Amino acid sequence: MNYYYKLLVDDLRSMSSKENFWYWIFPYLLLIILMIFYFLGTHFLVEIVVPESNREYGLLENIQLVLILGIIILSLYVVFTNHALLQKLGFGLLGVMAIFIFLEEMDYGDHFIKLFTEGNQRSFYFEKFGKVNVHNQKGDILVYMRRTPYVIIFILFTILPFVDKKYFHPIFSYIIPKPRMALMIVLFAFAYITPRWLVDFNIFEVGSLGIGDNIGEFTELIVYYIFFIYIYHIIFDKNWTYFFESK
């Protein structure tokens, strides 16, 4: 246990002030500010975060889109710059997945199309399938799409950074983050538990997000933020040559 603790502490001590800001300070500030605006119930502030007319127009949803777009841009950066072929292929696949998630989150543009056409037109996806996106189809698709990243976060950030790298192929060693990312699980837990706790214990009203999993939009925001930081981390903090080409 002391060995794992030392790995974590040594890695945290090596972080710069800038890294500490973007890894820990900024996401907590962002999440707390959004929750304060939403839960205090002041109409003007609530409308900024989650508009009653359509939550898709609020900051909570659109910051998620910005983060996913950031992942797409980072993926394209690797694909179109001087990186190894296998690295390009991996990030190309990641970019395709991120584009799919981006389109899902923005309902294939349906709410923007309705806004600018005063509801007279709908997205191509809605016209073809009668739903705004894939995860709103019948069945448990939404549950799997939301829960799968939670499992990935737990395994990738709390277990793998502390496993001896000799058990992994160099490619997997490259995608395994440094121990510092283990503290992201604390950020995730805070984002998951806090809004639900505030509602379940009747401290604040659930508000325009309504009952059910919609309160999990705060969690989704942090999930996207964690993956954005992770992708940035392995591109700019990890050396592909060291982990793969030199082996």
VENNOR-V498421 format. One record per residue. N is the residue number from 1. PSI is psi in radians with two decimals (999 if undefined). BURIAL is 1 if it has 9 or more other C-alpha atoms within 8 Angstrom, else 0. D_LAST is the distance of its C-alpha to the last C-alpha in Angstrom with 2 decimals. Layout:
# VENNOR-V498421
N,PSI,BURIAL,D_LAST / N,PSI,BURIAL,D_LAST
This chain:
# VENNOR-V498421
1,-0.71,0,29.06 / 2,-0.59,0,29.16 / 3,-0.82,0,25.40 / 4,-0.67,0,24.95 / 5,-0.73,0,27.80 / 6,-0.71,0,26.29 / 7,-0.80,1,23.00 / 8,-0.84,1,25.19 / 9,-0.77,0,27.61 / 10,-0.70,0,25.15 / 11,-0.70,1,23.46 / 12,-0.68,0,26.97 / 13,-0.42,0,28.12 / 14,-0.13,0,25.41 / 15,2.46,0,26.74 / 16,2.96,0,29.08 / 17,-0.68,0,32.59 / 18,-0.76,0,31.66 / 19,-0.76,0,28.85 / 20,-0.67,1,31.29 / 21,-0.87,1,33.87 / 22,-0.48,1,31.85 / 23,-0.70,1,30.12 / 24,-0.91,1,33.28 / 25,-0.90,1,36.49 / 26,-0.87,1,36.77 / 27,-0.64,1,36.18 / 28,-0.77,1,38.63 / 29,-0.80,0,41.18 / 30,-0.84,0,40.88 / 31,-0.79,1,41.29 / 32,-0.75,0,44.15 / 33,-0.79,0,46.01 / 34,-0.70,1,45.83 / 35,-0.68,1,47.07 / 36,-0.84,0,49.86 / 37,-0.73,1,50.97 / 38,-0.87,1,50.96 / 39,-0.40,1,52.46 / 40,-0.36,0,55.15 / 41,0.04,1,56.91 / 42,2.11,0,58.08 / 43,-0.83,0,58.54 / 44,-0.77,0,57.26 / 45,-0.68,1,54.02 / 46,-0.72,1,53.50 / 47,-0.49,1,53.97 / 48,-0.73,1,51.19 / 49,-0.92,1,48.68 / 50,1.55,1,49.98 / 51,2.46,1,53.01 / 52,-0.61,0,55.51 / 53,-0.71,0,56.03 / 54,2.00,0,52.40 / 55,-0.29,1,49.48 / 56,-0.32,1,47.25 / 57,-0.07,1,48.82 / 58,3.00,1,47.95 / 59,-0.66,1,45.26 / 60,-0.77,1,43.68 / 61,-0.70,1,42.82 / 62,-0.45,1,42.13 / 63,-0.61,1,39.71 / 64,-0.78,1,37.69 / 65,-0.69,1,37.80 / 66,-0.73,0,36.69 / 67,-0.73,1,33.62 / 68,-0.71,1,32.68 / 69,-0.65,1,33.34 / 70,-0.69,1,31.01 / 71,-0.71,1,28.18 / 72,-0.79,1,29.12 / 73,-0.75,1,29.09 / 74,-0.70,1,25.66 / 75,-0.76,1,24.33 / 76,-0.58,1,26.15 / 77,-0.77,0,24.83 / 78,-0.73,1,21.23 / 79,-0.67,1,22.57 / 80,0.25,0,24.68 / 81,-3.10,0,22.63 / 82,1.39,0,19.78 / 83,2.90,0,16.82 / 84,2.62,0,14.30 / 85,-0.82,0,16.32 / 86,-0.63,0,14.81 / 87,-0.74,1,15.35 / 88,-0.74,1,18.83 / 89,-0.75,1,19.62 / 90,-0.80,0,18.82 / 91,-0.45,1,20.93 / 92,-0.76,1,23.48 / 93,-0.74,0,24.04 / 94,-0.73,1,24.33 / 95,-0.72,1,26.83 / 96,-0.78,1,28.89 / 97,-0.72,0,29.10 / 98,-0.65,1,30.11 / 99,-0.74,1,32.77 / 100,-0.81,0,34.17 / 101,-0.69,1,34.43 / 102,-0.83,1,35.96 / 103,-0.66,1,38.59 / 104,-0.81,1,39.27 / 105,-0.53,1,39.83 / 106,0.25,1,42.20 / 107,0.66,1,43.97 / 108,0.55,1,43.19 / 109,0.15,1,45.44 / 110,-0.82,1,48.44 / 111,-0.52,1,49.79 / 112,-0.68,0,49.49 / 113,-0.77,1,51.22 / 114,-0.69,1,53.98 / 115,-0.80,0,54.35 / 116,-0.20,0,54.85 / 117,0.20,0,56.98 / 118,0.65,0,59.03 / 119,0.13,1,57.88 / 120,-0.31,0,59.02 / 121,2.72,0,55.61 / 122,2.97,1,52.58 / 123,2.79,1,48.97 / 124,-0.62,0,48.13 / 125,-0.76,1,46.38 / 126,-0.72,1,49.54 / 127,-0.60,0,51.75 / 128,-0.69,0,49.81 / 129,-0.19,0,49.02 / 130,0.14,0,51.54 / 131,2.75,1,48.92 / 132,-0.35,1,47.19 / 133,3.08,1,43.66 / 134,-0.76,0,41.73 / 135,-0.05,0,41.49 / 136,0.14,1,45.27 / 137,2.95,0,45.86 / 138,2.69,0,47.42 / 139,-2.87,0,45.46 / 140,0.42,0,42.71 / 141,-0.78,1,40.31 / 142,-0.72,1,40.73 / 143,-0.82,0,40.06 / 144,-0.70,0,36.75 / 145,-0.53,1,35.70 / 146,-0.66,1,36.51 / 147,-0.54,0,35.29 / 148,-0.80,0,31.90 / 149,-0.52,1,30.46 / 150,-0.75,1,31.93 / 151,-0.74,0,29.97 / 152,-0.77,0,26.70 / 153,-0.78,1,27.47 / 154,-0.84,1,28.17 / 155,-0.80,1,25.08 / 156,-0.61,1,22.59 / 157,-0.33,1,24.14 / 158,-0.28,1,25.73 / 159,-1.00,1,23.63 / 160,-0.63,1,19.96 / 161,-0.32,1,19.40 / 162,0.08,1,20.50 / 163,2.45,0,18.65 / 164,2.16,0,16.05 / 165,-0.24,0,12.60 / 166,-0.30,0,11.56 / 167,-0.04,0,13.82 / 168,2.61,1,12.05 / 169,2.57,0,9.61 / 170,-0.59,1,7.27 / 171,-0.75,1,10.13 / 172,-0.59,0,12.67 / 173,-0.60,1,11.32 / 174,-0.73,1,11.82 / 175,-0.19,0,15.32 / 176,2.19,1,16.35 / 177,2.91,1,18.55 / 178,2.80,0,19.13 / 179,-0.48,1,21.95 / 180,-0.52,1,24.53 / 181,-0.22,1,24.67 / 182,-0.55,1,26.22 / 183,-0.18,1,29.47 / 184,-0.45,1,29.62 / 185,-0.51,1,30.99 / 186,-0.76,0,33.97 / 187,-0.78,1,34.56 / 188,-0.81,1,34.39 / 189,-0.71,0,36.82 / 190,-0.77,0,39.16 / 191,-0.56,1,39.24 / 192,-0.78,1,39.83 / 193,-0.77,0,42.42 / 194,-0.95,0,44.46 / 195,-0.63,1,46.09 / 196,-0.70,1,46.83 / 197,-0.73,0,48.28 / 198,-0.61,1,50.47 / 199,-0.82,1,51.88 / 200,-0.57,0,52.12 / 201,0.26,0,54.05 / 202,0.56,0,56.30 / 203,-0.69,0,55.42 / 204,2.75,0,55.14 / 205,2.65,0,56.08 / 206,-0.46,1,53.36 / 207,-2.78,0,54.60 / 208,-0.23,0,53.94 / 209,-0.45,1,50.64 / 210,-3.07,0,52.84 / 211,2.98,0,52.14 / 212,-2.68,0,49.20 / 213,-0.07,0,45.54 / 214,-0.49,0,46.34 / 215,-0.31,1,46.20 / 216,-0.01,1,42.50 / 217,-0.54,1,42.13 / 218,-0.68,1,41.43 / 219,-0.76,1,38.53 / 220,-0.71,1,37.24 / 221,-0.83,1,37.32 / 222,-0.60,1,35.05 / 223,-0.81,1,32.72 / 224,-0.66,1,32.22 / 225,-0.76,1,31.88 / 226,-0.78,1,29.18 / 227,-0.58,1,27.12 / 228,-0.83,1,27.77 / 229,-0.69,1,26.54 / 230,-0.82,1,23.46 / 231,-0.79,1,22.58 / 232,-0.72,1,23.32 / 233,-0.84,1,21.22 / 234,-0.38,1,17.93 / 235,-0.79,1,18.68 / 236,-0.33,0,19.76 / 237,-0.27,0,18.52 / 238,2.53,0,14.88 / 239,1.93,1,12.33 / 240,-0.74,0,10.54 / 241,-0.74,0,8.49 / 242,-0.72,0,7.44 / 243,-0.37,1,6.79 / 244,-1.07,1,5.43 / 245,-0.47,0,5.54 / 246,-0.08,0,3.82 / 247,999,0,0.00
